[in-house]
Amino acid sequence: MTLDQLVALDAIVAAGTFRGAADRLHKAQSAISHQIKKLEGELGFDLFLRDAYRPRLSPEGEVFFREATRVLEQVHGLKAVASGLRSEQEAMISVAMTATMSLDPILGIMGDVGRAFPGTHITLVSEMMGGPLARLMEGDADLIIAGLDGVPIDEVETLPVSSITIRPVASPGFPAAGRPGVRSRREMQSYTQVIVSGTGGKDYDQSRDLLSGGQRWTVSDFEAKKSVILAGLGWGGIPEHLMIEELATGALIPLAVEGYPPRHTEIFAIRRRDRPMGTVMSSIWRRLAEEPVQTAQ
């Protein structure tokens, strides 16, 4: 049994076909088939059922694949450690964060790392919607702090960092906030919904929580969104940690909207597997792995 055979197995499952796995690994399809046949011969059972157009894992293959993925995760971890050990201090580290999350959970870590490696310029930017993912996949960010929506899981490593809650709100004088109970989608379509534009471009556009059929105002960031909503010009979802004072004083009122419940999102540190970690990035990643998961409040 070899690592290449396990990598081939993982690629077939991820791609869905032997040809897709060959393209993913930049190898001939015959080479992939030979590796799997040789592995099956060593194991004494078929990993795949080949009675359909697309190969399916056999019952034995399902069990074996689960264990194989654990081995591959350990190998990826070892490669990352080795890369960090042989690398030099990076000149620059770029981190892109989702604007829905507070900076607080990672500021201590970034501050410690910055003091430990003063020769490295750390860039920390805030991005909207699919912006962090776009920066990561385009190679403009070494690390992102974001949700997993749209993230190609088989191409990245992740660590849990925090969680957020986005709650629909309006000002007390807004018509939809004037009485208790759940507001119907039909009613809310008659009011202006305030949304934040993404910074990821069309390839990484994320359009969650949009109420179809109604008027919209689009703003550049959550502070602008909050200002528009406070002025009574519309309603929309805002991360709870950005409106603690306004909720406490009643300047903003939570809304119960049909099909638009408060959205709880887990936030992760995310890096690409195919980009080696240098000394500073390894330090940041290690600290994120060691820190307890925090909830943004």
C-alpha positions as CSV (number, residue, x, y, z in Angstrom):
1,M,0.0,0.0,0.0
2,T,1.4,3.4,-1.0
3,L,0.6,7.0,-0.5
4,D,0.1,7.5,-4.2
5,Q,-2.6,4.8,-4.2
6,L,-4.5,6.5,-1.3
7,V,-4.2,9.8,-3.1
8,A,-5.6,8.2,-6.3
9,L,-8.5,6.7,-4.3
10,D,-9.3,10.1,-2.8
11,A,-9.2,11.8,-6.2
12,I,-11.6,9.2,-7.7
13,V,-14.1,9.7,-4.9
14,A,-13.8,13.5,-5.1
15,A,-14.0,13.7,-8.9
16,G,-16.6,10.9,-9.4
17,T,-14.7,9.2,-12.2
18,F,-11.3,7.7,-13.0
19,R,-10.9,10.2,-15.8
20,G,-11.7,13.1,-13.5
21,A,-9.2,11.8,-11.0
22,A,-6.6,11.5,-13.7
23,D,-7.2,15.1,-14.8
24,R,-7.0,16.2,-11.1
25,L,-3.7,14.5,-10.5
26,H,-2.3,15.2,-14.0
27,K,-1.8,11.5,-14.7
28,A,-2.9,9.1,-17.4
29,Q,-6.2,7.3,-16.6
30,S,-4.5,4.0,-17.1
31,A,-2.0,4.8,-14.4
32,I,-4.9,5.6,-12.0
33,S,-6.7,2.4,-12.8
34,H,-3.5,0.4,-12.4
35,Q,-2.9,1.9,-8.9
36,I,-6.4,1.1,-7.7
37,K,-6.3,-2.5,-9.2
38,K,-3.0,-3.1,-7.5
39,L,-4.4,-1.7,-4.2
40,E,-7.5,-3.9,-4.5
41,G,-5.3,-6.9,-5.1
42,E,-3.3,-6.2,-2.0
43,L,-6.5,-5.7,0.1
44,G,-8.3,-8.7,-1.2
45,F,-11.6,-6.9,-2.0
46,D,-13.0,-4.4,-4.6
47,L,-13.0,-0.8,-3.5
48,F,-15.4,0.2,-6.3
49,L,-18.6,-1.2,-7.8
50,R,-18.2,-0.8,-11.5
51,D,-21.6,-1.8,-12.7
52,A,-22.7,1.8,-13.6
53,Y,-21.3,4.7,-15.6
54,R,-19.7,6.2,-12.5
55,P,-17.8,4.0,-10.0
56,R,-19.3,3.7,-6.6
57,L,-17.5,2.7,-3.4
58,S,-18.3,-0.8,-2.4
59,P,-19.4,-1.4,1.3
60,E,-15.9,-2.5,2.1
61,G,-14.6,0.5,0.1
62,E,-16.7,2.9,2.1
63,V,-15.1,1.7,5.4
64,F,-11.6,1.7,3.9
65,F,-12.0,5.2,2.4
66,R,-13.0,6.7,5.7
67,E,-9.8,5.4,7.3
68,A,-7.8,6.4,4.3
69,T,-9.0,10.0,4.5
70,R,-7.7,10.2,8.1
71,V,-4.3,9.0,6.9
72,L,-4.3,11.6,4.2
73,E,-5.2,14.4,6.6
74,Q,-2.2,13.3,8.8
75,V,0.1,13.4,5.8
76,H,-1.1,16.9,4.8
77,G,-0.4,18.0,8.4
78,L,3.1,16.5,8.3
79,K,3.8,18.2,5.0
80,A,2.7,21.5,6.4
81,V,4.9,21.1,9.5
82,A,7.9,20.2,7.3
83,S,7.3,23.2,5.1
84,G,7.3,25.5,8.1
85,L,10.5,24.0,9.5
86,R,12.5,24.5,6.3
87,S,11.1,27.9,5.4
88,E,12.3,31.3,6.1
89,Q,10.4,34.2,7.6
90,E,8.0,35.6,5.0
91,A,8.2,39.2,3.9
92,M,4.5,39.6,3.9
93,I,1.4,37.7,5.2
94,S,-2.0,38.6,3.9
95,V,-5.2,37.8,5.9
96,A,-8.7,38.5,4.6
97,M,-11.6,38.4,7.1
98,T,-15.3,38.3,6.6
99,A,-16.8,41.6,7.6
100,T,-19.6,39.8,9.5
101,M,-17.2,38.8,12.2
102,S,-15.6,40.8,15.0
103,L,-11.8,41.1,14.9
104,D,-11.6,40.4,18.6
105,P,-11.1,36.6,18.5
106,I,-7.9,36.9,16.4
107,L,-6.4,40.2,17.4
108,G,-4.4,38.8,20.3
109,I,-2.9,36.1,18.1
110,M,-2.0,38.5,15.3
111,G,-0.5,40.9,17.8
112,D,1.7,38.2,19.4
113,V,2.8,36.9,16.0
114,G,3.5,40.5,14.8
115,R,5.7,41.1,17.8
116,A,7.5,37.8,17.4
117,F,8.2,38.4,13.7
118,P,8.7,42.2,13.3
119,G,10.3,41.7,9.9
120,T,7.0,40.4,8.4
121,H,4.5,42.9,7.1
122,I,1.0,41.6,8.1
123,T,-1.9,42.8,6.0
124,L,-5.4,42.4,7.5
125,V,-8.3,43.3,5.3
126,S,-12.1,43.0,5.7
127,E,-14.1,41.7,2.8
128,M,-17.8,41.4,2.1
129,M,-19.8,38.2,1.3
130,G,-17.6,36.0,-1.1
131,G,-14.7,38.5,-0.9
132,P,-12.5,36.4,1.4
133,L,-12.9,33.2,-0.7
134,A,-12.1,35.1,-3.9
135,R,-8.9,36.5,-2.3
136,L,-7.8,33.0,-1.2
137,M,-8.5,31.2,-4.5
138,E,-7.0,34.0,-6.5
139,G,-3.8,33.8,-4.5
140,D,-4.1,37.3,-2.9
141,A,-4.6,36.0,0.6
142,D,-2.5,33.4,2.6
143,L,-5.3,32.9,5.1
144,I,-9.0,33.8,5.4
145,I,-11.3,33.9,8.3
146,A,-14.8,33.2,6.9
147,G,-17.7,30.8,6.6
148,L,-17.6,27.7,4.5
149,D,-20.2,28.7,2.0
150,G,-18.8,28.0,-1.5
151,V,-15.4,26.8,-0.2
152,P,-13.9,23.9,-2.1
153,I,-13.4,21.7,0.9
154,D,-11.0,19.2,-0.7
155,E,-8.6,22.0,-1.7
156,V,-8.3,23.7,1.7
157,E,-7.5,23.1,5.4
158,T,-9.8,24.6,8.0
159,L,-9.8,25.4,11.7
160,P,-12.9,26.5,13.7
161,V,-12.4,30.0,15.0
162,S,-15.7,31.6,16.0
163,S,-19.4,31.9,15.3
164,I,-21.8,34.7,14.5
165,T,-25.5,35.4,14.4
166,I,-27.1,37.7,11.8
167,R,-30.5,38.9,12.9
168,P,-33.1,40.9,10.8
169,V,-33.8,44.3,12.4
170,A,-35.5,47.6,11.8
171,S,-35.9,50.9,13.6
172,P,-38.8,51.3,16.1
173,G,-40.6,53.6,13.7
174,F,-40.4,51.3,10.7
175,P,-43.9,49.9,9.8
176,A,-42.9,46.2,10.1
177,A,-41.6,46.8,13.6
178,G,-44.8,48.4,14.9
179,R,-46.5,45.2,16.1
180,P,-45.5,41.8,17.4
181,G,-45.7,38.5,15.5
182,V,-44.2,37.1,12.3
183,R,-44.2,39.3,9.3
184,S,-45.1,37.5,6.1
185,R,-42.9,37.5,3.0
186,R,-45.7,39.2,1.1
187,E,-45.8,42.0,3.6
188,M,-42.0,42.4,3.7
189,Q,-41.9,42.7,-0.1
190,S,-43.6,46.1,0.3
191,Y,-40.7,47.4,2.3
192,T,-37.1,48.2,1.3
193,Q,-34.5,45.6,2.2
194,V,-31.0,46.9,2.7
195,I,-28.2,44.6,1.6
196,V,-24.4,44.7,1.5
197,S,-22.6,44.3,-1.9
198,G,-20.0,41.6,-2.1
199,T,-16.3,42.2,-2.9
200,G,-15.6,38.8,-4.5
201,G,-16.8,39.5,-8.0
202,K,-19.3,37.5,-10.0
203,D,-17.4,34.2,-9.7
204,Y,-17.7,34.3,-5.9
205,D,-21.0,36.1,-5.4
206,Q,-22.9,35.1,-2.3
207,S,-26.5,36.2,-2.1
208,R,-27.9,34.8,1.1
209,D,-31.0,36.1,2.8
210,L,-32.4,38.1,-0.1
211,L,-36.1,38.5,-0.2
212,S,-37.2,38.2,-3.8
213,G,-39.7,40.6,-5.3
214,G,-39.1,43.6,-3.1
215,Q,-37.2,46.8,-3.4
216,R,-33.6,46.8,-2.3
217,W,-31.0,49.3,-1.4
218,T,-27.4,48.2,-1.7
219,V,-24.6,49.6,0.5
220,S,-20.9,49.0,0.7
221,D,-20.5,47.8,4.3
222,F,-22.4,46.9,7.5
223,E,-21.9,50.3,9.2
224,A,-23.6,52.0,6.2
225,K,-26.3,49.3,6.3
226,K,-26.9,50.0,10.0
227,S,-27.1,53.7,9.4
228,V,-29.7,53.3,6.7
229,I,-31.8,51.0,8.9
230,L,-31.5,53.3,11.9
231,A,-32.8,56.1,9.8
232,G,-35.9,54.1,9.2
233,L,-35.3,53.7,5.4
234,G,-35.4,49.9,5.3
235,W,-34.8,46.6,7.1
236,G,-32.1,43.9,6.9
237,G,-29.8,41.5,8.7
238,I,-26.9,42.7,10.8
239,P,-24.4,40.7,12.9
240,E,-25.4,40.9,16.5
241,H,-22.0,42.0,17.7
242,L,-22.3,45.1,15.5
243,M,-25.5,46.3,17.2
244,I,-25.3,45.3,20.9
245,E,-25.9,48.9,22.1
246,E,-28.7,49.5,19.6
247,L,-30.5,46.4,20.6
248,A,-30.1,47.2,24.3
249,T,-31.4,50.7,24.0
250,G,-34.2,49.8,21.6
251,A,-32.8,51.8,18.7
252,L,-33.1,48.6,16.6
253,I,-35.9,46.1,17.0
254,P,-35.5,42.4,16.0
255,L,-37.9,41.3,13.3
256,A,-39.6,37.9,12.9
257,V,-39.8,37.5,9.1
258,E,-41.2,34.4,7.3
259,G,-38.3,32.5,5.7
260,Y,-35.7,34.8,7.2
261,P,-34.8,33.5,10.7
262,P,-31.7,34.6,12.6
263,R,-28.8,32.9,10.8
264,H,-26.1,31.3,12.9
265,T,-22.8,30.7,11.0
266,E,-19.6,29.0,12.0
267,I,-16.5,30.8,11.1
268,F,-13.2,29.1,10.2
269,A,-9.6,29.9,9.5
270,I,-9.1,28.6,5.9
271,R,-5.9,28.1,3.9
272,R,-5.1,26.4,0.6
273,R,-3.4,23.0,0.8
274,D,-1.3,23.7,-2.3
275,R,0.4,26.7,-0.8
276,P,3.2,25.9,1.6
277,M,3.3,27.6,5.0
278,G,6.3,29.7,5.9
279,T,7.6,30.3,9.5
280,V,5.1,33.2,10.2
281,M,2.1,31.5,8.6
282,S,2.9,28.3,10.5
283,S,3.0,30.2,13.8
284,I,-0.4,31.9,13.1
285,W,-1.9,28.5,12.1
286,R,-0.6,26.8,15.2
287,R,-1.9,29.5,17.5
288,L,-5.3,29.3,15.8
289,A,-5.3,25.5,16.4
290,E,-4.4,26.0,20.1
291,E,-6.9,28.8,20.9
292,P,-10.3,27.7,22.2
293,V,-13.2,28.4,19.9
294,Q,-14.8,31.8,20.7
295,T,-18.2,33.2,20.0
296,A,-18.4,36.7,18.6
297,Q,-20.6,38.8,20.8
